[in-house]
């Protein structure tokens, strides 16, 4: 059989344990309410900063997209300009080739014409000389 004092000590210790559990539960509840109030205060204080940061991030994203678009446009313009320059250089090369051929042909024509003019002049001189001789033989002074 259990002595009566042991039952009293057991009951008192059980009451102390129950009271301690109630105190711990109460402090946990108070801590939870305190944490909720603390989180509200933090949210209240950090809310404008968070919205500013969100706005800043959105602005940065928009600007980055705009820069990427501008870079894309510039790259396309540079590629088009390079292609146009390459085409113009090819056209210029073709024009220079044609001009070189024309200049060569002209130089050959000028040389041939010059030779023909010299021959014509020498034939004319020979003819003039021959006429003078023929007149001199007939006795006519020139």
Secondary structure, DSSP 8 states (H G I E B T S, - for coil): ---HHHHHHHHHHHHHHHHHHHHHHHHHHHHHHHHHHHHHHHHHHHHHHHHHHHHHHHHHHHHHHHHHHHHHHHHHHHHHHHHHHHHHHHHHHHHHHHHHHHHHHHHHHHHHHHHHHHHHHHHHHHHHHHHHHHHHHHT---
